[in-house]
Amino acid sequence: MARKRKHTTDAVKILHDRFIKGDPKRLAAIQEKREKADIAQQIYDLRTQAGLTQIQLAKMIGTTQSVISRLEDADYTGHSLEILQRIAAALHCHVNVTIIPNNAAYG
């Protein structure tokens, strides 16, 4: 008896299977985008939880509002450990960097 093939209607899974699965360059690009988006979201969340505007946080760490705005943008590529540490200190947090082997990042 022929085995019935399962079909999915999950658009994300379909696109992933067609265009990303098995392509190390695309997988790496997605991972990089996720990391940048995560950093931007963390900065935004911490700032808003502290009840601060971008201008207020910028003054606390000695920079401008436009720098904070860029840091909260998921497409920004200029994150530096120094600026992240200054933001973390101003928000009573600390930065924790973990380096993970590539094969474990896509598990």
C-alpha positions, 0 to 999 in steps of 0.5 A: 500500500502506498504511503500517503505523503503529508502536506503542510500549509505552514508557509514558513516551513515550506519556504524554509524547506525550499530555500534555506534548508541545507544551504549553510550560507543562508542558514548563517545569514538567518542566524546573524539576522536573529542575533542582531534582532535579539540585541536590538530587542533587548536594548529596547525592552530594557530601556522601556522597562526602565521608563526611559526615552532614547534621549534619556538613555543617550544622555546617561551613556554620553551619546546621542538619541540617533545612536540609541535609535540605530542600536534598537534597529535590527538591521544595524551592524555597528554594535560594539561591546563597549557601547553595549556595556555602557548601556547595560551599566546605565540600566543596572545590567551586565553583558554576557557574551557566549560563543557557540560552535557553528554546528550547535547554532543550527541544531 
